[in-house]
Amino acid sequence: MQIHRDINNLPGFTNAVITIGTFDGVHLGHRQITDSLKAAAAKAGGESVIITFHPHPRKVVSSVITGVRLINTLDERIELLENTGIDHLVIVPFTGFFANQAAEDYIRDFLVANFKPHTIIIGYDHRFGRDRLGDYKMMEEKAALYNYRLKEIPEHLLHAIKVSSTNIRNAILHGNIEEANEFLGYDFFFEGEVFHGNKIGREIGYPTANLKSTDEEKIALGDGIYAVYVKVEGETFKGMMSIGFRPTIDGKERVTEVNLFDFNRDIYGRQIRVIVKKYLRAEVKFDGLESLKTQLHKDKEDSLACLP
């Protein structure tokens, strides 16, 4: 997959079959669209092209001042879309100026001028241009003028995608990771930078990597204990993760800690990837460190049981 970030320096696409969207999650529903895109491109003897935006359009056009919480960071979306076998991914900087262009200008000056599309695949509810006045009907009316074909994404698929995306976000937020993974079609993952903690885990025989999120827009898991895989410098290790306020220790600050099994390296300042497999239990306050240590031993056994 070729990645293009400069809209003014795109290649000359051959019979481009394009679709447009954020593709947050790149989940099973999205993959029905990418499969359709590839099939249409093959039929046209052309190239499949996904157009996506960064930052998320809601950050630019929404009047509600709330944090956008995404299933994937941009780099994660790129990685996941690359696995779908699409030919090209075009990342368009989404600005106020871009959002404010007239709908007809969007079709003529953005889509047609840059991509010369053979086919455009979009949903019936696709809106674009200033005040979101552009829609499927307008794009249909311009098809003959600009010599492209228009293919509609079925309403039932769009509905399924929206439901899946909502379910995935809710499941992640509430720690229902197995449900989220089922909708995603892969295991939810995130990355974090390892920083120094208070070393209490080391004192009781379970040293942890304290993680700081590397992307503030990335959705965060609900509190609890999880079985995980951890990727460090190209290697994968089994482990367990705790997210919460550590009520047995201090209960003051929400932290994310990962204990890697059979691991003894200095990784402070390194970025690691955590792949979340299973929710084990809720966070509990124990009557002391010895009780906590006993529970951690059981958590490790439970983690190993579900990490092949």
Helices and strands as residue ranges (DSSP letters): E 2-4, G 7-9, E 17-20, H 28-44, E 48-54, H 57-61, H 74-82, E 88-93, H 96-99, H 103-105, I 106-112, H 113-115, E 119-123, G 130-132, H 136-141, H 143-146, E 149-153, H 155-173, H 177-184, E 189-195, H 200-203, E 209-213, E 224-232, E 235-244, E 255-260, E 271-281, H 289-306
